[in-house]
Amino acid sequence: MTERSQETLRVGVIGLGIMGRPMARNLARAGFAVTGFSRSRASIDAVADAGVSPGASLGTTIAGADVVVTMLPDTPDVVAVVRGEDGLLARAHPGVIWIDTSTIAPSMAGELAAEATRRGIRTLDAPVSGGESGAVAGTLTIMVGGDRATFEAAGPVLRAVGKTITYVGSSGHGQVTKLCNQVVAAGTLLAVGEGLVLAERAGLDTDAVLRALGAGAAASWMLENLGPRMLARDYRAGFFVDLQLKDLRLVAEEARRLALPLPGAALCEQLFRAVAAAGGGRLGTQALITALRRLAATGESIDPSPTRR
Amino acid sequence: MTERSQETLRVGVIGLGIMGRPMARNLARAGFAVTGFSRSRASIDAVADAGVSPGASLGTTIAGADVVVTMLPDTPDVVAVVRGEDGLLARAHPGVIWIDTSTIAPSMAGELAAEATRRGIRTLDAPVSGGESGAVAGTLTIMVGGDRATFEAAGPVLRAVGKTITYVGSSGHGQVTKLCNQVVAAGTLLAVGEGLVLAERAGLDTDAVLRALGAGAAASWMLENLGPRMLARDYRAGFFVDLQLKDLRLVAEEARRLALPLPGAALCEQLFRAVAAAGGGRLGTQALITALRRLAATGESIDPSPTRR
């Protein structure tokens, strides 16, 4: 990697969903020679017009890259791309940097990093926060674990997709930091949702309530950005309920591994599950308030007759 | 009140605790003729040097005021000052404005306002947020319910103690808005605490975690201001656990009255109660994390022998 200038550094992006696609575009815009690959041919074609070369296969995309960036939905997807026949361990050149920007189980992130290191691959776990809008704007928050030297070497690539880039420690620590982020983000969203259902139920001027709360100790990114959408019942997705649920499952698994009770995070998971159970998995996380409204029986009335089924 | 200029407007402040004392000082600094009264003679003496006249009694303080400001700990204290023999209903002149900046039960706030109105007293419920530091700096957030004309008339007094002053609706609505504020503030604090105990337990660089989380969707006033104190185990009070518990009790009562389930707020109340049970009632609310650490058994070890008592 050090032999090539930034202009000709070849970056292979694996995973071209709502996050991977704009990241690939921003990397191309920053001057890297970007090849994109996805299981979906349509996704590959969709980035081609932004200066991203279509990858012919997973293996060739990896084999032709100095830096491999993965952005995949869940742990098994990353495992498949790393350990698969045509995957990273089989096809990457020694010295390649693999940056996993997916959010996956920290323990598996550590395992995969160890396997890759044995093949001479340098690894970073670098999950992101900021959602689709952050990916499009190139302003993602990136939490990076791995060797500090690898972190320094990957700087130009990370800066092409993110704004606040924090080195948090060794392999896997980026993933745990992301889980901490999700615990705080989900819990803050629940707090906002409960405050607003109380305001709705009490018949308050909810816009005035938002203004008053935003000025003091109750202020948060969630209150400012998703509070108004909750009140307007605008559930268009910045971040899917299904992905929030996946992250809270990873939190629960990690907390279990650490023997750590997290009652608030557990409550968040239950309520997001209620949103998904009602068909809201592809709504934005602000749809959490629909579960609170249903709890408050403003969603569905119950036939009080005990004999009705 | 309209016959006097702002310079000579007489303001009686009832309640000179950690909030009322700096508020009285700021009112005097703004040019009002301020008289302060408290059940504690020491508290009255403590504000005298700041241009606040000592009130001889509750009744004379009220009788000599154009505007009465109450800042008292809980609902019964306000009830006593309003309905007591020497209190507001008995001693206030018609046309006086009574501004209750205490946080009390919204239903009682409505009752007292109705009683005062029948005596020709104009009322505002105007609970504040911002804690001691906000009171000292005169930058409190004030959520005001009552007649809009009374709100306009009281503007100069409110602006002498607060910065963000929001009219939220009729009598009692200021109190409910404050409860919404407390639901969001306490829930956000729980979210921050859980994220940080996860970071501690996983052995992360907690300062790096704070930096990373503060840049994105997990950001909040609580994370920024109380997160570092949680990590530093600095529990000096900006806002007492005991007062947070009182506010969460008011939330629980109001939610019960509205038949509204608020599981997150209920969880917060339980955990703050655990802090108080352990002797932390006079610590700052950031001590919530001590209950989470105890849950995680990093506080006390259990003798596993079932026969030991």
Interface residues (C-beta under 8 A of the other chain):
Chain A: P106 S129 G130 G131 G134 T141 M143 K163 T164 T166 Y167 V168 G169 H173 V176 T177 L179 C180 N181 Q182 V183 V184 A185 A186 G187 T188 L190 A191 V192 E194 G195 L196 V197 L198 A199 R201 A202 L204 D205 A208 V209 R211 A212 L213 A215 G216 A217 A218 A219 S220 W221 M222 L223 N225 F239 V251 E254 A255 L258 A259 L260 P261 L262 P263 G264 A265 L267 L271 L292 L295 A296 A297
Chain B: P106 S129 G130 G131 G134 T141 M143 K163 T164 T166 Y167 V168 G169 H173 V176 T177 L179 C180 N181 Q182 V183 V184 A185 A186 G187 T188 L190 A191 V192 E194 G195 L196 V197 L198 A199 R201 A202 L204 D205 A208 V209 R211 A212 L213 A215 G216 A217 A218 A219 S220 W221 M222 L223 N225 F239 V251 E254 A255 L258 A259 L260 P261 L262 P263 G264 A265 L267 L271 L292 L295 A296 A297
